[in-house]
Amino acid sequence: MGMSSSQARLLSLTARQHNIELKTQRLQADKLRMANESDNAYKAYLNAMDATKTNALITLQDGTIGDTLLTAGKIYKYDTLSKQYSLKNDDGKTLVSSTLHDDYKSTN
């Protein structure tokens, strides 16, 4: 009887080990699936952002109002005040590039 109880105990421990390994594999598969879903959601977000175009109304050379595609290059480009665009946050502070901020801080 001692031998059969040892065998039963071994089989019980082996079954438990395999059950734990199966659960681990399922968790790993779930983590991979969630990582893929997250990556797909991020790609969809980037594609939606790329498809979105923001236009700004500007005064043209002849004095009429026209629109132009608003890009970061146009926002941060230094020009006369009548030709500059700016982004403001909820506090009313103007967002500027780090280079422009550093230039401003280095002046008296």
PDB file as gemmi writes it, atoms N, CA and C in Angstrom:
CRYST1    1.000    1.000    1.000  90.00  90.00  90.00 P 1                      
ATOM      1  N   MET A   1       0.815  -1.189   0.000  1.00  0.00           N  
ATOM      2  CA  MET A   1       0.000   0.000   0.000  1.00  0.00           C  
ATOM      3  C   MET A   1       0.860   1.254   0.000  1.00  0.00           C  
ATOM      4  N   GLY A   2       2.039   1.166   0.611  1.00  0.00           N  
ATOM      5  CA  GLY A   2       2.929   2.316   0.649  1.00  0.00           C  
ATOM      6  C   GLY A   2       3.352   2.760  -0.739  1.00  0.00           C  
ATOM      7  N   MET A   3       3.601   1.774  -1.603  1.00  0.00           N  
ATOM      8  CA  MET A   3       4.045   2.092  -2.954  1.00  0.00           C  
ATOM      9  C   MET A   3       2.923   2.736  -3.766  1.00  0.00           C  
ATOM     10  N   SER A   4       1.699   2.247  -3.619  1.00  0.00           N  
ATOM     11  CA  SER A   4       0.600   2.806  -4.401  1.00  0.00           C  
ATOM     12  C   SER A   4       0.242   4.207  -3.915  1.00  0.00           C  
ATOM     13  N   SER A   5       0.370   4.478  -2.612  1.00  0.00           N  
ATOM     14  CA  SER A   5       0.088   5.830  -2.134  1.00  0.00           C  
ATOM     15  C   SER A   5       1.153   6.813  -2.604  1.00  0.00           C  
ATOM     16  N   SER A   6       2.403   6.363  -2.683  1.00  0.00           N  
ATOM     17  CA  SER A   6       3.468   7.223  -3.218  1.00  0.00           C  
ATOM     18  C   SER A   6       3.210   7.531  -4.687  1.00  0.00           C  
ATOM     19  N   GLN A   7       2.777   6.503  -5.405  1.00  0.00           N  
ATOM     20  CA  GLN A   7       2.475   6.689  -6.832  1.00  0.00           C  
ATOM     21  C   GLN A   7       1.308   7.653  -7.005  1.00  0.00           C  
ATOM     22  N   ALA A   8       0.274   7.529  -6.176  1.00  0.00           N  
ATOM     23  CA  ALA A   8      -0.880   8.423  -6.253  1.00  0.00           C  
ATOM     24  C   ALA A   8      -0.475   9.857  -5.928  1.00  0.00           C  
ATOM     25  N   ARG A   9       0.392   9.992  -4.933  1.00  0.00           N  
ATOM     26  CA  ARG A   9       0.886  11.344  -4.561  1.00  0.00           C  
ATOM     27  C   ARG A   9       1.688  11.941  -5.708  1.00  0.00           C  
ATOM     28  N   LEU A  10       2.534  11.155  -6.326  1.00  0.00           N  
ATOM     29  CA  LEU A  10       3.321  11.637  -7.466  1.00  0.00           C  
ATOM     30  C   LEU A  10       2.415  12.058  -8.616  1.00  0.00           C  
ATOM     31  N   LEU A  11       1.410  11.254  -8.917  1.00  0.00           N  
ATOM     32  CA  LEU A  11       0.478  11.601  -9.990  1.00  0.00           C  
ATOM     33  C   LEU A  11      -0.298  12.877  -9.656  1.00  0.00           C  
ATOM     34  N   SER A  12      -0.671  13.043  -8.402  1.00  0.00           N  
ATOM     35  CA  SER A  12      -1.385  14.239  -7.974  1.00  0.00           C  
ATOM     36  C   SER A  12      -0.517  15.485  -8.134  1.00  0.00           C  
ATOM     37  N   LEU A  13       0.741  15.389  -7.713  1.00  0.00           N  
ATOM     38  CA  LEU A  13       1.662  16.526  -7.843  1.00  0.00           C  
ATOM     39  C   LEU A  13       1.950  16.842  -9.309  1.00  0.00           C  
ATOM     40  N   THR A  14       2.091  15.796 -10.124  1.00  0.00           N  
ATOM     41  CA  THR A  14       2.346  16.006 -11.553  1.00  0.00           C  
ATOM     42  C   THR A  14       1.148  16.687 -12.209  1.00  0.00           C  
ATOM     43  N   ALA A  15      -0.057  16.259 -11.868  1.00  0.00           N  
ATOM     44  CA  ALA A  15      -1.266  16.879 -12.431  1.00  0.00           C  
ATOM     45  C   ALA A  15      -1.349  18.341 -12.013  1.00  0.00           C  
ATOM     46  N   ARG A  16      -1.026  18.611 -10.761  1.00  0.00           N  
ATOM     47  CA  ARG A  16      -1.052  19.995 -10.288  1.00  0.00           C  
ATOM     48  C   ARG A  16      -0.023  20.859 -11.014  1.00  0.00           C  
ATOM     49  N   GLN A  17       1.168  20.294 -11.212  1.00  0.00           N  
ATOM     50  CA  GLN A  17       2.217  21.030 -11.931  1.00  0.00           C  
ATOM     51  C   GLN A  17       1.769  21.349 -13.357  1.00  0.00           C  
ATOM     52  N   HIS A  18       1.176  20.380 -14.042  1.00  0.00           N  
ATOM     53  CA  HIS A  18       0.714  20.606 -15.413  1.00  0.00           C  
ATOM     54  C   HIS A  18      -0.420  21.635 -15.448  1.00  0.00           C  
ATOM     55  N   ASN A  19      -1.281  21.612 -14.444  1.00  0.00           N  
ATOM     56  CA  ASN A  19      -2.368  22.590 -14.353  1.00  0.00           C  
ATOM     57  C   ASN A  19      -1.798  24.001 -14.193  1.00  0.00           C  
ATOM     58  N   ILE A  20      -0.792  24.150 -13.345  1.00  0.00           N  
ATOM     59  CA  ILE A  20      -0.157  25.460 -13.151  1.00  0.00           C  
ATOM     60  C   ILE A  20       0.522  25.922 -14.433  1.00  0.00           C  
ATOM     61  N   GLU A  21       1.215  25.010 -15.122  1.00  0.00           N  
ATOM     62  CA  GLU A  21       1.877  25.364 -16.380  1.00  0.00           C  
ATOM     63  C   GLU A  21       0.862  25.784 -17.442  1.00  0.00           C  
ATOM     64  N   LEU A  22      -0.280  25.098 -17.483  1.00  0.00           N  
ATOM     65  CA  LEU A  22      -1.326  25.457 -18.450  1.00  0.00           C  
ATOM     66  C   LEU A  22      -1.874  26.847 -18.153  1.00  0.00           C  
ATOM     67  N   LYS A  23      -2.111  27.145 -16.871  1.00  0.00           N  
ATOM     68  CA  LYS A  23      -2.589  28.480 -16.497  1.00  0.00           C  
ATOM     69  C   LYS A  23      -1.560  29.543 -16.865  1.00  0.00           C  
ATOM     70  N   THR A  24      -0.291  29.245 -16.660  1.00  0.00           N  
ATOM     71  CA  THR A  24       0.776  30.185 -17.015  1.00  0.00           C  
ATOM     72  C   THR A  24       0.791  30.451 -18.515  1.00  0.00           C  
ATOM     73  N   GLN A  25       0.641  29.388 -19.307  1.00  0.00           N  
ATOM     74  CA  GLN A  25       0.617  29.561 -20.762  1.00  0.00           C  
ATOM     75  C   GLN A  25      -0.586  30.395 -21.198  1.00  0.00           C  
ATOM     76  N   ARG A  26      -1.723  30.190 -20.559  1.00  0.00           N  
ATOM     77  CA  ARG A  26      -2.912  30.991 -20.899  1.00  0.00           C  
ATOM     78  C   ARG A  26      -2.699  32.460 -20.546  1.00  0.00           C  
ATOM     79  N   LEU A  27      -2.073  32.709 -19.385  1.00  0.00           N  
ATOM     80  CA  LEU A  27      -1.787  34.098 -19.006  1.00  0.00           C  
ATOM     81  C   LEU A  27      -0.837  34.755 -20.012  1.00  0.00           C  
ATOM     82  N   GLN A  28       0.186  34.031 -20.431  1.00  0.00           N  
ATOM     83  CA  GLN A  28       1.127  34.564 -21.417  1.00  0.00           C  
ATOM     84  C   GLN A  28       0.417  34.861 -22.735  1.00  0.00           C  
ATOM     85  N   ALA A  29      -0.466  33.965 -23.146  1.00  0.00           N  
ATOM     86  CA  ALA A  29      -1.216  34.182 -24.391  1.00  0.00           C  
ATOM     87  C   ALA A  29      -2.126  35.401 -24.254  1.00  0.00           C  
ATOM     88  N   ASP A  30      -2.767  35.560 -23.087  1.00  0.00           N  
ATOM     89  CA  ASP A  30      -3.621  36.734 -22.865  1.00  0.00           C  
ATOM     90  C   ASP A  30      -2.808  38.019 -22.888  1.00  0.00           C  
ATOM     91  N   LYS A  31      -1.616  37.990 -22.302  1.00  0.00           N  
ATOM     92  CA  LYS A  31      -0.764  39.187 -22.317  1.00  0.00           C  
ATOM     93  C   LYS A  31      -0.348  39.541 -23.738  1.00  0.00           C  
ATOM     94  N   LEU A  32      -0.012  38.544 -24.538  1.00  0.00           N  
ATOM     95  CA  LEU A  32       0.353  38.803 -25.935  1.00  0.00           C  
ATOM     96  C   LEU A  32      -0.833  39.350 -26.722  1.00  0.00           C  
ATOM     97  N   ARG A  33      -2.028  38.780 -26.492  1.00  0.00           N  
ATOM     98  CA  ARG A  33      -3.225  39.261 -27.181  1.00  0.00           C  
ATOM     99  C   ARG A  33      -3.521  40.711 -26.818  1.00  0.00           C  
ATOM    100  N   MET A  34      -3.412  41.040 -25.517  1.00  0.00           N  
ATOM    101  CA  MET A  34      -3.669  42.414 -25.089  1.00  0.00           C  
ATOM    102  C   MET A  34      -2.619  43.375 -25.642  1.00  0.00           C  
ATOM    103  N   ALA A  35      -1.370  42.935 -25.725  1.00  0.00           N  
ATOM    104  CA  ALA A  35      -0.327  43.782 -26.304  1.00  0.00           C  
ATOM    105  C   ALA A  35      -0.611  44.049 -27.775  1.00  0.00           C  
ATOM    106  N   ASN A  36      -1.060  43.027 -28.498  1.00  0.00           N  
ATOM    107  CA  ASN A  36      -1.404  43.209 -29.917  1.00  0.00           C  
ATOM    108  C   ASN A  36      -2.602  44.135 -30.080  1.00  0.00           C  
ATOM    109  N   GLU A  37      -3.616  43.977 -29.216  1.00  0.00           N  
ATOM    110  CA  GLU A  37      -4.784  44.855 -29.290  1.00  0.00           C  
ATOM    111  C   GLU A  37      -4.399  46.297 -28.976  1.00  0.00           C  
ATOM    112  N   SER A  38      -3.516  46.484 -28.010  1.00  0.00           N  
ATOM    113  CA  SER A  38      -3.054  47.824 -27.661  1.00  0.00           C  
ATOM    114  C   SER A  38      -2.286  48.441 -28.829  1.00  0.00           C  
ATOM    115  N   ASP A  39      -1.445  47.651 -29.457  1.00  0.00           N  
ATOM    116  CA  ASP A  39      -0.678  48.133 -30.609  1.00  0.00           C  
ATOM    117  C   ASP A  39      -1.609  48.511 -31.760  1.00  0.00           C  
ATOM    118  N   ASN A  40      -2.621  47.684 -32.000  1.00  0.00           N  
ATOM    119  CA  ASN A  40      -3.585  47.989 -33.075  1.00  0.00           C  
ATOM    120  C   ASN A  40      -4.376  49.255 -32.769  1.00  0.00           C  
ATOM    121  N   ALA A  41      -4.762  49.432 -31.509  1.00  0.00           N  
ATOM    122  CA  ALA A  41      -5.501  50.638 -31.131  1.00  0.00           C  
ATOM    123  C   ALA A  41      -4.623  51.877 -31.310  1.00  0.00           C  
ATOM    124  N   TYR A  42      -3.350  51.784 -30.957  1.00  0.00           N  
ATOM    125  CA  TYR A  42      -2.428  52.916 -31.117  1.00  0.00           C  
ATOM    126  C   TYR A  42      -2.233  53.239 -32.596  1.00  0.00           C  
ATOM    127  N   LYS A  43      -2.091  52.202 -33.428  1.00  0.00           N  
ATOM    128  CA  LYS A  43      -1.933  52.439 -34.869  1.00  0.00           C  
ATOM    129  C   LYS A  43      -3.186  53.087 -35.458  1.00  0.00           C  
ATOM    130  N   ALA A  44      -4.346  52.637 -35.005  1.00  0.00           N  
ATOM    131  CA  ALA A  44      -5.599  53.240 -35.487  1.00  0.00           C  
ATOM    132  C   ALA A  44      -5.681  54.700 -35.068  1.00  0.00           C  
ATOM    133  N   TYR A  45      -5.252  54.995 -33.848  1.00  0.00           N  
ATOM    134  CA  TYR A  45      -5.233  56.384 -33.359  1.00  0.00           C  
ATOM    135  C   TYR A  45      -4.300  57.233 -34.218  1.00  0.00           C  
ATOM    136  N   LEU A  46      -3.097  56.732 -34.491  1.00  0.00           N  
ATOM    137  CA  LEU A  46      -2.148  57.492 -35.317  1.00  0.00           C  
ATOM    138  C   LEU A  46      -2.693  57.708 -36.722  1.00  0.00           C  
ATOM    139  N   ASN A  47      -3.317  56.693 -37.288  1.00  0.00           N  
ATOM    140  CA  ASN A  47      -3.896  56.849 -38.626  1.00  0.00           C  
ATOM    141  C   ASN A  47      -5.016  57.878 -38.627  1.00  0.00           C  
ATOM    142  N   ALA A  48      -5.828  57.884 -37.573  1.00  0.00           N  
ATOM    143  CA  ALA A  48      -6.906  58.876 -37.477  1.00  0.00           C  
ATOM    144  C   ALA A  48      -6.327  60.282 -37.336  1.00  0.00           C  
ATOM    145  N   MET A  49      -5.250  60.404 -36.558  1.00  0.00           N  
ATOM    146  CA  MET A  49      -4.613  61.712 -36.406  1.00  0.00           C  
ATOM    147  C   MET A  49      -3.994  62.176 -37.719  1.00  0.00           C  
ATOM    148  N   ASP A  50      -3.395  61.247 -38.459  1.00  0.00           N  
ATOM    149  CA  ASP A  50      -2.814  61.615 -39.752  1.00  0.00           C  
ATOM    150  C   ASP A  50      -3.890  62.027 -40.747  1.00  0.00           C  
ATOM    151  N   ALA A  51      -5.060  61.429 -40.646  1.00  0.00           N  
ATOM    152  CA  ALA A  51      -6.142  61.751 -41.575  1.00  0.00           C  
ATOM    153  C   ALA A  51      -6.815  63.075 -41.236  1.00  0.00           C  
ATOM    154  N   THR A  52      -6.636  63.554 -40.004  1.00  0.00           N  
ATOM    155  CA  THR A  52      -7.260  64.798 -39.577  1.00  0.00           C  
ATOM    156  C   THR A  52      -6.410  65.977 -40.030  1.00  0.00           C  
ATOM    157  N   LYS A  53      -7.038  66.926 -40.653  1.00  0.00           N  
ATOM    158  CA  LYS A  53      -6.322  68.119 -41.093  1.00  0.00           C  
ATOM    159  C   LYS A  53      -6.927  69.322 -40.388  1.00  0.00           C  
ATOM    160  N   THR A  54      -6.062  70.148 -39.829  1.00  0.00           N  
ATOM    161  CA  THR A  54      -6.512  71.340 -39.134  1.00  0.00           C  
ATOM    162  C   THR A  54      -6.140  72.552 -39.973  1.00  0.00           C  
ATOM    163  N   ASN A  55      -7.129  73.365 -40.272  1.00  0.00           N  
ATOM    164  CA  ASN A  55      -6.897  74.566 -41.061  1.00  0.00           C  
ATOM    165  C   ASN A  55      -7.035  75.796 -40.179  1.00  0.00           C  
ATOM    166  N   ALA A  56      -6.342  76.851 -40.554  1.00  0.00           N  
ATOM    167  CA  ALA A  56      -6.444  78.120 -39.846  1.00  0.00           C  
ATOM    168  C   ALA A  56      -6.808  79.206 -40.855  1.00  0.00           C  
ATOM    169  N   LEU A  57      -7.619  80.146 -40.422  1.00  0.00           N  
ATOM    170  CA  LEU A  57      -7.957  81.280 -41.284  1.00  0.00           C  
ATOM    171  C   LEU A  57      -6.835  82.299 -41.207  1.00  0.00           C  
ATOM    172  N   ILE A  58      -6.422  82.799 -42.349  1.00  0.00           N  
ATOM    173  CA  ILE A  58      -5.347  83.795 -42.405  1.00  0.00           C  
ATOM    174  C   ILE A  58      -5.764  84.934 -43.331  1.00  0.00           C  
ATOM    175  N   THR A  59      -5.094  86.041 -43.156  1.00  0.00           N  
ATOM    176  CA  THR A  59      -5.298  87.169 -44.062  1.00  0.00           C  
ATOM    177  C   THR A  59      -4.306  87.025 -45.213  1.00  0.00           C  
ATOM    178  N   LEU A  60      -4.823  86.988 -46.431  1.00  0.00           N  
ATOM    179  CA  LEU A  60      -3.972  86.820 -47.605  1.00  0.00           C  
ATOM    180  C   LEU A  60      -3.386  88.164 -48.029  1.00  0.00           C  
ATOM    181  N   GLN A  61      -2.487  88.142 -48.999  1.00  0.00           N  
ATOM    182  CA  GLN A  61      -1.815  89.345 -49.482  1.00  0.00           C  
ATOM    183  C   GLN A  61      -2.795  90.399 -49.987  1.00  0.00           C  
ATOM    184  N   ASP A  62      -3.885  89.951 -50.602  1.00  0.00           N  
ATOM    185  CA  ASP A  62      -4.853  90.915 -51.156  1.00  0.00           C  
ATOM    186  C   ASP A  62      -5.876  91.377 -50.114  1.00  0.00           C  
ATOM    187  N   GLY A  63      -5.720  90.963 -48.836  1.00  0.00           N  
ATOM    188  CA  GLY A  63      -6.602  91.406 -47.779  1.00  0.00           C  
ATOM    189  C   GLY A  63      -7.805  90.522 -47.540  1.00  0.00           C  
ATOM    190  N   THR A  64      -7.983  89.511 -48.364  1.00  0.00           N  
ATOM    191  CA  THR A  64      -9.104  88.588 -48.155  1.00  0.00           C  
ATOM    192  C   THR A  64      -8.725  87.520 -47.131  1.00  0.00           C  
ATOM    193  N   ILE A  65      -9.740  86.844 -46.640  1.00  0.00           N  
ATOM    194  CA  ILE A  65      -9.502  85.771 -45.664  1.00  0.00           C  
ATOM    195  C   ILE A  65      -9.439  84.447 -46.408  1.00  0.00           C  
ATOM    196  N   GLY A  66      -8.408  83.692 -46.143  1.00  0.00           N  
ATOM    197  CA  GLY A  66      -8.264  82.364 -46.735  1.00  0.00           C  
ATOM    198  C   GLY A  66      -7.871  81.387 -45.644  1.00  0.00           C  
ATOM    199  N   ASP A  67      -7.755  80.130 -46.014  1.00  0.00           N  
ATOM    200  CA  ASP A  67      -7.316  79.176 -45.004  1.00  0.00           C  
ATOM    201  C   ASP A  67      -6.062  78.468 -45.466  1.00  0.00           C  
ATOM    202  N   THR A  68      -5.308  77.974 -44.482  1.00  0.00           N  
ATOM    203  CA  THR A  68      -4.075  77.259 -44.747  1.00  0.00           C  
ATOM    204  C   THR A  68      -4.008  76.056 -43.826  1.00  0.00           C  
ATOM    205  N   LEU A  69      -3.319  75.036 -44.262  1.00  0.00           N  
ATOM    206  CA  LEU A  69      -3.135  73.846 -43.445  1.00  0.00           C  
ATOM    207  C   LEU A  69      -2.227  74.201 -42.275  1.00  0.00           C  
ATOM    208  N   LEU A  70      -2.691  73.952 -41.079  1.00  0.00           N  
ATOM    209  CA  LEU A  70      -1.946  74.310 -39.876  1.00  0.00           C  
ATOM    210  C   LEU A  70      -1.025  73.157 -39.501  1.00  0.00           C  
ATOM    211  N   THR A  71       0.268  73.423 -39.526  1.00  0.00           N  
ATOM    212  CA  THR A  71       1.271  72.425 -39.166  1.00  0.00           C  
ATOM    213  C   THR A  71       2.124  72.973 -38.032  1.00  0.00           C  
ATOM    214  N   ALA A  72       2.878  72.095 -37.397  1.00  0.00           N  
ATOM    215  CA  ALA A  72       3.760  72.532 -36.312  1.00  0.00           C  
ATOM    216  C   ALA A  72       4.797  73.518 -36.847  1.00  0.00           C  
ATOM    217  N   GLY A  73       5.269  73.308 -38.065  1.00  0.00           N  
ATOM    218  CA  GLY A  73       6.245  74.227 -38.649  1.00  0.00           C  
ATOM    219  C   GLY A  73       5.697  75.633 -38.788  1.00  0.00           C  
ATOM    220  N   LYS A  74       4.426  75.765 -39.138  1.00  0.00           N  
ATOM    221  CA  LYS A  74       3.826  77.089 -39.272  1.00  0.00           C  
ATOM    222  C   LYS A  74       3.563  77.714 -37.912  1.00  0.00           C  
ATOM    223  N   ILE A  75       3.254  76.892 -36.919  1.00  0.00           N  
ATOM    224  CA  ILE A  75       2.994  77.435 -35.586  1.00  0.00           C  
ATOM    225  C   ILE A  75       4.279  77.981 -34.972  1.00  0.00           C  
ATOM    226  N   TYR A  76       5.368  77.250 -35.108  1.00  0.00           N  
ATOM    227  CA  TYR A  76       6.612  77.627 -34.436  1.00  0.00           C  
ATOM    228  C   TYR A  76       7.525  78.501 -35.284  1.00  0.00           C  
ATOM    229  N   LYS A  77       7.127  78.809 -36.503  1.00  0.00           N  
ATOM    230  CA  LYS A  77       7.953  79.631 -37.384  1.00  0.00           C  
ATOM    231  C   LYS A  77       7.933  81.080 -36.905  1.00  0.00           C  
ATOM    232  N   TYR A  78       9.117  81.690 -36.808  1.00  0.00           N  
ATOM    233  CA  TYR A  78       9.168  83.086 -36.383  1.00  0.00           C  
ATOM    234  C   TYR A  78       8.953  83.967 -37.597  1.00  0.00           C  
ATOM    235  N   ASP A  79       8.061  84.912 -37.472  1.00  0.00           N  
ATOM    236  CA  ASP A  79       7.762  85.845 -38.549  1.00  0.00           C  
ATOM    237  C   ASP A  79       7.187  87.091 -37.889  1.00  0.00           C  
ATOM    238  N   THR A  80       6.716  88.017 -38.668  1.00  0.00           N  
ATOM    239  CA  THR A  80       6.089  89.196 -38.075  1.00  0.00           C  
ATOM    240  C   THR A  80       4.848  88.766 -37.314  1.00  0.00           C  
ATOM    241  N   LEU A  81       4.419  89.553 -36.346  1.00  0.00           N  
ATOM    242  CA  LEU A  81       3.306  89.170 -35.491  1.00  0.00           C  
ATOM    243  C   LEU A  81       2.023  88.904 -36.260  1.00  0.00           C  
ATOM    244  N   SER A  82       1.848  89.572 -37.391  1.00  0.00           N  
ATOM    245  CA  SER A  82       0.612  89.380 -38.142  1.00  0.00           C  
ATOM    246  C   SER A  82       0.561  88.018 -38.820  1.00  0.00           C  
ATOM    247  N   LYS A  83       1.694  87.332 -38.915  1.00  0.00           N  
ATOM    248  CA  LYS A  83       1.722  86.050 -39.616  1.00  0.00           C  
ATOM    249  C   LYS A  83       1.955  84.869 -38.682  1.00  0.00           C  
ATOM    250  N   GLN A  84       1.963  85.078 -37.376  1.00  0.00           N  
ATOM    251  CA  GLN A  84       2.235  83.980 -36.446  1.00  0.00           C  
ATOM    252  C   GLN A  84       0.953  83.336 -35.960  1.00  0.00           C  
ATOM    253  N   TYR A  85       1.054  82.063 -35.687  1.00  0.00           N  
ATOM    254  CA  TYR A  85      -0.030  81.300 -35.078  1.00  0.00           C  
ATOM    255  C   TYR A  85       0.464  80.842 -33.712  1.00  0.00           C  
ATOM    256  N   SER A  86      -0.434  80.600 -32.810  1.00  0.00           N  
ATOM    257  CA  SER A  86      -0.016  80.076 -31.513  1.00  0.00           C  
ATOM    258  C   SER A  86      -1.082  79.144 -30.961  1.00  0.00           C  
ATOM    259  N   LEU A  87      -0.610  78.212 -30.163  1.00  0.00           N  
ATOM    260  CA  LEU A  87      -1.505  77.308 -29.459  1.00  0.00           C  
ATOM    261  C   LEU A  87      -1.524  77.719 -28.004  1.00  0.00           C  
ATOM    262  N   LYS A  88      -2.700  77.719 -27.397  1.00  0.00           N  
ATOM    263  CA  LYS A  88      -2.820  78.080 -25.984  1.00  0.00           C  
ATOM    264  C   LYS A  88      -3.446  76.917 -25.242  1.00  0.00           C  
ATOM    265  N   ASN A  89      -2.980  76.722 -24.007  1.00  0.00           N  
ATOM    266  CA  ASN A  89      -3.585  75.669 -23.186  1.00  0.00           C  
ATOM    267  C   ASN A  89      -4.790  76.233 -22.446  1.00  0.00           C  
ATOM    268  N   ASP A  90      -5.387  75.431 -21.572  1.00  0.00           N  
ATOM    269  CA  ASP A  90      -6.602  75.857 -20.865  1.00  0.00           C  
ATOM    270  C   ASP A  90      -6.354  77.038 -19.935  1.00  0.00           C  
ATOM    271  N   ASP A  91      -5.103  77.220 -19.495  1.00  0.00           N  
ATOM    272  CA  ASP A  91      -4.769  78.341 -18.612  1.00  0.00           C  
ATOM    273  C   ASP A  91      -4.506  79.629 -19.382  1.00  0.00           C  
ATOM    274  N   GLY A  92      -4.558  79.572 -20.714  1.00  0.00           N  
ATOM    275  CA  GLY A  92      -4.304  80.757 -21.520  1.00  0.00           C  
ATOM    276  C   GLY A  92      -2.828  80.980 -21.821  1.00  0.00           C  
ATOM    277  N   LYS A  93      -1.971  80.033 -21.434  1.00  0.00           N  
ATOM    278  CA  LYS A  93      -0.535  80.155 -21.693  1.00  0.00           C  
ATOM    279  C   LYS A  93      -0.240  79.683 -23.111  1.00  0.00           C  
ATOM    280  N   THR A  94       0.630  80.418 -23.788  1.00  0.00           N  
ATOM    281  CA  THR A  94       0.992  80.073 -25.153  1.00  0.00           C  
ATOM    282  C   THR A  94       2.027  78.964 -25.146  1.00  0.00           C  
ATOM    283  N   LEU A  95       1.802  77.951 -25.972  1.00  0.00           N  
ATOM    284  CA  LEU A  95       2.744  76.845 -26.096  1.00  0.00           C  
ATOM    285  C   LEU A  95       3.772  77.205 -27.158  1.00  0.00           C  
ATOM    286  N   VAL A  96       5.044  77.086 -26.793  1.00  0.00           N  
ATOM    287  CA  VAL A  96       6.120  77.408 -27.730  1.00  0.00           C  
ATOM    288  C   VAL A  96       7.104  76.243 -27.760  1.00  0.00           C  
ATOM    289  N   SER A  97       7.967  76.231 -28.764  1.00  0.00           N  
ATOM    290  CA  SER A  97       8.973  75.179 -28.857  1.00  0.00           C  
ATOM    291  C   SER A  97      10.025  75.390 -27.777  1.00  0.00           C  
ATOM    292  N   SER A  98      10.737  74.325 -27.448  1.00  0.00           N  
ATOM    293  CA  SER A  98      11.770  74.433 -26.407  1.00  0.00           C  
ATOM    294  C   SER A  98      12.901  75.359 -26.862  1.00  0.00           C  
ATOM    295  N   THR A  99      13.201  75.396 -28.149  1.00  0.00           N  
ATOM    296  CA  THR A  99      14.245  76.283 -28.664  1.00  0.00           C  
ATOM    297  C   THR A  99      13.855  77.745 -28.458  1.00  0.00           C  
ATOM    298  N   LEU A 100      12.611  78.074 -28.787  1.00  0.00           N  
ATOM    299  CA  LEU A 100      12.146  79.443 -28.603  1.00  0.00           C  
ATOM    300  C   LEU A 100      12.124  79.810 -27.124  1.00  0.00           C  
ATOM    301  N   HIS A 101      11.731  78.866 -26.272  1.00  0.00           N  
ATOM    302  CA  HIS A 101      11.720  79.106 -24.838  1.00  0.00           C  
ATOM    303  C   HIS A 101      13.142  79.363 -24.330  1.00  0.00           C  
ATOM    304  N   ASP A 102      14.100  78.554 -24.784  1.00  0.00           N  
ATOM    305  CA  ASP A 102      15.498  78.738 -24.359  1.00  0.00           C  
ATOM    306  C   ASP A 102      16.052  80.071 -24.851  1.00  0.00           C  
ATOM    307  N   ASP A 103      15.702  80.453 -26.093  1.00  0.00           N  
ATOM    308  CA  ASP A 103      16.143  81.750 -26.619  1.00  0.00           C  
ATOM    309  C   ASP A 103      15.575  82.892 -25.791  1.00  0.00           C  
ATOM    310  N   TYR A 104      14.328  82.786 -25.401  1.00  0.00           N  
ATOM    311  CA  TYR A 104      13.677  83.828 -24.604  1.00  0.00           C  
ATOM    312  C   TYR A 104      14.338  83.942 -23.231  1.00  0.00           C  
ATOM    313  N   LYS A 105      14.628  82.803 -22.608  1.00  0.00           N  
ATOM    314  CA  LYS A 105      15.227  82.814 -21.273  1.00  0.00           C  
ATOM    315  C   LYS A 105      16.660  83.339 -21.287  1.00  0.00           C  
ATOM    316  N   SER A 106      17.357  83.184 -22.430  1.00  0.00           N  
ATOM    317  CA  SER A 106      18.745  83.622 -22.495  1.00  0.00           C  
ATOM    318  C   SER A 106      18.892  85.110 -22.792  1.00  0.00           C  
ATOM    319  N   THR A 107      17.778  85.805 -23.101  1.00  0.00           N  
ATOM    320  CA  THR A 107      17.843  87.237 -23.366  1.00  0.00           C  
ATOM    321  C   THR A 107      17.556  88.026 -22.095  1.00  0.00           C  
ATOM    322  N   ASN A 108      17.951  89.269 -22.109  1.00  0.00           N  
ATOM    323  CA  ASN A 108      17.663  90.133 -20.954  1.00  0.00           C  
ATOM    324  C   ASN A 108      16.348  90.798 -21.183  1.00  0.00           C  
TER     325      ASN A 108                                                      
END                                                                             
